[in-house]
Amino acid sequence: SQTIHQWPATLVQPVGSPLSLECTVEGTSNPNLYWYRQAAGRGLQLLFYSVGIGQISSEVPQNLSASRPQDRQFILSSKKLLLSDSGFYLCAWSHGGDEQYFGPGTRLTVT
Amino acid sequence: AQRVTQPEKLLSVFKGAPVELKCNYSYSGSPELFWYVQYSRQRLQLLLRHISRESIKGFTADLNKGETSFHLKKPFAQEEDSAMYYCALSGPYGQNFVFGPGTRLSVLP
């Protein structure tokens, strides 16, 4: 069966520090991969999605970037965190336009 | 541009009452429509999608292309239905995936 993992589960980082959040999928190949930010009262905001290795589409210009070094690995990064980057980050995978399967999320607090 | 709106941030109903969570969308083409649910301390998960035309946990949703709506309905709400509900759409290949802002449903005893 397919599983999706995210780590870390929680992270507290100072302003200006770098960020790396990792997401991996098991049990499937060539998935579409997604990064979302979930904010209270604002729902889910799609940040990046990828249809293959090295193929990244950015939905919202911001302080974050994403990379897909392997088929089932998706990384969310920042060189210098801002206070406004605090939030709950979700990774998801799907096959095409089918159902998305979500990871457990990472709670990021920028201090 | 594609967009999903859910006009109610919070909806409270009593147990046994009917419930309707509203969702409207805008999309140029034929989108796939979904309802996702997030129960307390659980992962966001798919509740139902319009192409399957099935009822899950007593919930149904009908796609109305004329009104560009995909409202979620259940005739008799249960306390365990209390959760955050998101309406979403995507293009046929998983591109342009958009979630609505969500509606928190609270079913009171």
Interface residues (C-beta under 8 A of the other chain):
Chain A: N32 Y34 Y36 G41 R42 G43 L44 Q45 L46 Y49 V51 S57 L90 A92 S94 H95 G96 G97 D98 E99 Q100 Y101 F102 G103 P104 G105
Chain B: Q6 K9 E32 F34 Y36 R43 L44 Q45 L46 R49 Y86 A88 S90 G91 P92 Y93 G94 Q95 F97 V98 F99 G100 P101 G102
